[in-house]
Amino acid sequence: MDTMRISGVSSGAESLMHHNALSSLVGRRCDNGRWRRTRMFPARSRTWRLSPKKTLFPSVKAVSSEPKEKVADVVIDSEQEGFSSLSPFGPDAASVASSIKYHSEFTPLFSPEKFELPKAFFATAKSVRDALIINWNATYEYYNRVNPKQAYYLSMEFLQGRALSNAVGNLGLTGAYADALKSLGFDLESVASQEPDPALGNGGLGRLASCFLDSMATLNYPAWGYGLRYKYGLFKQRITKDGQEEAAEDWLELSNPWEIVRNDVSYPVKFYGKVVSGSDGKKQWIGGEDIVAVAYDVPIPGYKTKTTINLRLWSTKAPSADFDLSSYNSGKHTEAAQALFNAEKICYVLYPGDESNEGKALRLKQQYTLCSASLQDIIARFETRSGGSVNWEEFPEKVAVQMNDTHPTLCIPELMRILMDLKGLSWEDAWKITQRTVAYTNHTVLPEALEKWSLDLMGKLLPRHVEIIETIDEELVSTIVSEYGTEDPDLLKEKLKAMRILENVELPSAFADVIVKPKKKTVTAKNTEESKEDAQTVVKKEQEEEVEVIPEPTVKLPKMVRMANLAVVGGHAVNGVAEIHSEIVKKDVFNEFVKLWPDKFQNKTNGVTPRRWISFCNPYLSDIITNWIGTEDWVLNTEKLAELRKFADDEALQSEWRAAKKKNKLKVVSLIKERTGYTVNPDAMFDIQVIFVPDYNVSVAELLIPASELSQHISTAGMEASGTSNMKFSMNGCILIGTLDGANVEIREEVGEENFFLFGAKADEIVNLRKERAEGKFVPDPIFEEVKQYVRSGVFGSNYDELIGSLEGNEGFGRADYFLVGKDFPSYVECQEKVDEAYRDQKRWTRMSILNTAGSFKFSSDRTIHEYAKDIWNIKQVELP
């Protein structure tokens, strides 16, 4: 059979051209040499029996508030056993339907005369939330009682996806809800589709964080997530004839049925102001701008377990007293509400534009709000669980804080500030506690992507934190000087330049003289004419050299705070997210720190939850897997997927496998028609994406990934940290074409080299290839030149001169094909021809697909979380009784 792809692209050359050209049109960004989008890919029943004494989380005191009473233990009906004991209704459809009808009538968001899909969704969600709340409360009542060490995962993003299907699946109530809704005139899939995706993330960083929360709950680890509650998300994408248009997300427009606002859980957050010393020598941060961070909690249920953990999102506001009523009544309406707007805008948009100083300040405010509110909350919980006697040395034995990338790095100076300024600890004690508590996950190997902040901006916005960072930097300088000595000034200068937290900042006064330039050699003339001549020659030569020296113009470089360096210094562990990435981190990115603290660095290869990314999003394939291996335990123990290998050549399995793929492809045919107006052939190869589906998010990905047959992961080797979409595609029997980059390396090892289409240069070849390019030795492929001309012709409707220009020349910023697209291109074309050949043999292709699913077991986030818990957090599983 001839290979046909839904894009109509029949050759590798045209395919790469199409990917690159279309990318600019729809707003992708090039931060690793290959093009990707700038956002993510996507009357109550009488059977109610439980009545815990407390139905909400126990209140925890703010840092400055009085201790609260200890929480009473949950009371559970002894007649109920097992999982169902923590459900507010029986698992039968009639009880579920009764609960849904109750919420449609008594917790409504819509008028009473209609019961349509939107109303059905909210009523159903509130019904499910009832079950979650009981498990939720029981989980934390028990944690408060046994007081285990708890992990706290801080991330600027949590890209959750829709919660309804995931929640009923984890509760084991999918069948009951499907039947209940059918009795009410609806189907579960249509009701679930009414839920908007929470706009709390952008891409892989947020999706990883959400997978981790699912695994933490499923594996019964005591843990919480902390993030920000973005009102308008990143942006809602529209594609028009003129390109991409961005609009505010509207996910909260009709409210969020899953969240509960905790009006009794709020913390002060300060900006600006000044630092003063009290009579006791303690520092105080006073004045400035004060806002309030309020907690919104979202339940995260585990799969087939009572454990339901928490995602706490902070929303920001100002006290009502800050509304200037006098100004308002005098007609100065904007001025009157300025304080309220300044507070609320912090949580308006994820990653606000930072080209302006105002935008930079807003981003820094977001990061500090996350860190400050979360740490105040964590400390308050520690104090509450400690009862009347708080021993701060035990804090790291009860608390583990994981910083997901550098965004939460202000946790380090903020924890120091609270411990010293508010709790009265010494610098030495506070530093030991901080280092033992905090750990950092690195997500990039690109130096330009490692976050830096202007020291001047941070000094104005967070003056106390800059004082603390300066002291940390000074102690680091002391450590470096002690380690390397002063005998070799050039070596010491090199170490300080690579490792200091403060960049382009003079050395602390105590070390101002450690780098001393060697003195000039003097010539002692002997009492001989020859010696005099030698001396005169040397002096003359020195004079000549001095005359020839033209001083370089002084360029004043901006003073910066290097957040990654601060994260490495202030934490006890640093991990990469794939084996190759972690090696590059140790060899290149943080090599000097590795030499100083080798035991601090480790690898934790990313993973994705098999619940959402196979079991729930691909029920056709899930049923096949369960039938052939004889158990559904693979959802929890993905190692069992490997049992599919022995059936890979079985014609019956292959037939079922292709049928499941066809059903998923038909769903995507409908999606593409609905979103774009294009009609595609379900018998074509689904090479994701080629027709671009706008506003790609988790829900769209849950349709595209099960239908995919080929997925392209084509970042330049050594540039991508890990990737997680490659794992999702492989789990769903999609075959990858890609480079030896990120997790591709490990996926290829697990699924088998013959079941992965490999092209491109290797990571250890990149430096020399760039050198050859700079020396003018690179000869471009003729077809590559033809493709560039085709793009320049205007066939894609926009001007791509800047894009194409970046692939040309041998040197210069934004030139010289830094990511070696031209070098990898011939290999890519050849590899695509192999793809076409393999797809024509459907028996071979299906076998490859089965072996991809069978070999994907390593990439469960359950495995990753077990490793974090054991190697970094030192927390134990806590199963509810």
Secondary structure, DSSP 8 states (H G I E B T S, - for coil): ----BTT---SHHHHHHHHHHHHHHTTEE-SSSS-EESS------TT-----S--S------TTS------------TT--SGGGG-SS-SSHHHHHHHHHHHHHHS-SS-TT---HHHHHHHHHHHHHHHHHHHHHHHHHHHHHH---EEEEE-S------SHHHHHHHHT-HHHHHHHHHHTT--HHHHHTTS-------SHHHHHHHHHHHHHHHTT--EEEEEE--SS-S-EEEEETTEEEEE---TTTT--TT-EEEEEEEEEEEES-EEEE-TTS-EEEESSEEEEEEEEEEEEE-TTSS-EEEEEEEEEE--GGGS-HHHHHTT-HHHHTHHHHHHHGGGTSSS---SSHHHHHHHHHHHHHHHHHHHHHHHHHHHHHHTT---GGGHHHHEEEEEESSTTTTHHHHHHHIIIIIT---HHHHHHHHHHHEEEE-----GGGS-EEEHHHHHHH-HHHHHHHHHHHHHHHHHHHHHH-SS-HHHHHHHHHHH-SEES----GGGTTSS-----------SSHHHHHHHHHHHHHHHHHHHH-----------EEEHHHHHHHHSS-EEESSHHHHHHIIIIITHHHHHH-GGGEEE----B-HIIIIIIT-HHHHHHHHHHHT-SGGGT-GGGGGGGGGGTT-HHHHHHHHHHHHHHHHHHHHHHHHHH-----TTSB-EESSS--SS--HHHHHHHHHH-SEEEE---TTT----SHHHHHHHTT-EEEE-S-TTHHHHHHHH-GGGSEE-S--GGGHHHHHHHHHTT-----HHHHHHHHHHHTTTTSS--HHHHHTTSSSSSTT-S-TT-HHHHHHHHHHHHHHHHHHHHSHHHHHHHHHHHHHTTGGGBHHHHHHHHIIIII--------
